């Protein structure tokens, strides 16, 4: 009997050097920016097919409570990450879906 196919992961690589994105997130949002970025990556890793659909208010409420930030702050951090190209802008703008191809490539 074959093992069932998984569409999520248990871990992902975490770089120890950071660039402009992390500098901006920490300068603008403090440690919340840093923490939210990596907690979103963790959620993407756990999610089937590695995307998050935030069009449901309950999901946004859940994530903000998990990340210990307000819904408004979470949305502001996400908007900054979309603007920096870390999430697919079209998917976010049209469907409130978070997807990061670079993350998916890094875990393949």
C-alpha positions as CSV (number, residue, x, y, z in Angstrom):
1,X,0.0,0.0,0.0
2,X,1.4,3.4,-1.0
3,X,1.8,6.2,1.4
4,X,-0.8,8.9,1.0
5,X,0.4,12.1,-0.7
6,X,0.9,15.0,1.5
7,X,0.2,18.6,0.5
8,X,1.8,20.3,3.5
9,X,5.1,20.2,5.4
10,X,6.5,19.9,8.9
11,X,9.4,22.3,8.5
12,X,11.0,24.8,6.1
13,X,14.4,26.4,5.8
14,X,14.9,29.6,7.7
15,X,17.7,31.9,6.5
16,X,19.9,33.6,9.1
17,X,20.6,36.6,7.0
18,X,18.0,39.1,6.1
19,X,17.8,41.9,3.6
20,X,15.7,45.0,2.9
21,X,12.4,43.3,3.5
22,X,13.2,42.3,7.0
23,X,14.8,45.7,7.8
24,X,11.6,47.5,6.6
25,X,9.3,45.1,8.6
26,X,11.2,45.5,11.8
27,X,11.7,49.2,11.4
28,X,8.0,49.8,10.6
29,X,6.2,47.2,12.7
30,X,8.9,46.3,15.3
31,X,9.3,42.7,16.2
32,X,5.6,42.1,15.2
33,X,6.7,42.5,11.6
34,X,9.4,39.9,12.0
35,X,7.2,37.5,13.9
36,X,4.2,37.8,11.7
37,X,6.3,37.1,8.5
38,X,7.6,33.8,9.9
39,X,4.3,32.8,11.5
40,X,2.6,33.3,8.1
41,X,5.3,31.1,6.5
42,X,4.5,28.5,9.2
43,X,0.8,28.7,8.4
44,X,1.6,28.4,4.6
45,X,3.7,25.3,5.4
46,X,0.8,23.7,7.3
47,X,-1.8,24.6,4.7
48,X,-2.7,22.2,2.0
49,X,-1.1,23.4,-1.3
50,X,0.6,26.3,0.7
51,X,-1.9,29.1,0.4
52,X,-4.1,31.0,2.8
53,X,-7.5,32.3,1.9
54,X,-8.3,35.3,4.1
55,X,-11.5,36.2,2.5
56,X,-13.3,34.6,5.4
57,X,-13.4,37.0,8.4
58,X,-13.0,34.1,10.8
59,X,-9.7,33.1,9.3
60,X,-8.4,36.6,9.6
61,X,-9.6,36.7,13.2
62,X,-8.0,33.4,13.9
63,X,-4.7,34.3,12.5
64,X,-4.5,37.7,14.3
65,X,-5.3,35.9,17.6
66,X,-2.7,33.2,16.8
67,X,-0.1,35.9,15.9
68,X,-1.0,38.1,18.9
69,X,-1.6,41.2,16.8
70,X,-4.7,43.2,15.9
71,X,-6.5,42.4,12.6
72,X,-5.6,45.9,11.4
73,X,-1.9,45.4,12.1
74,X,-1.9,42.0,10.4
75,X,-3.6,43.5,7.3
76,X,-1.0,46.3,7.2
77,X,1.9,43.8,7.4
78,X,0.4,41.7,4.7
79,X,-0.2,44.8,2.5
80,X,3.5,45.7,2.9
81,X,4.6,42.2,2.0
82,X,2.3,42.2,-1.0
83,X,3.8,45.5,-2.1
84,X,7.3,44.1,-1.7
85,X,6.4,41.2,-3.9
86,X,6.5,38.5,-1.2
87,X,2.9,37.4,-2.0
88,X,1.2,37.2,-5.3
89,X,-0.4,40.7,-5.7
90,X,-3.1,39.6,-8.1
91,X,-4.3,36.7,-5.9
92,X,-4.4,39.0,-2.9
93,X,-6.1,41.9,-4.6
94,X,-8.8,39.8,-6.3
95,X,-9.3,37.0,-3.7
96,X,-7.5,37.8,-0.5
97,X,-5.3,34.8,-1.0
98,X,-1.7,34.6,0.3
99,X,0.6,32.6,-1.9
100,X,4.4,32.8,-2.1
101,X,6.0,31.0,-5.0
102,X,9.5,31.5,-3.6
103,X,8.4,29.7,-0.4
104,X,6.9,26.8,-2.4
105,X,10.1,26.6,-4.5
106,X,12.2,26.5,-1.3
107,X,10.4,23.5,0.1
108,X,10.1,21.4,-3.1
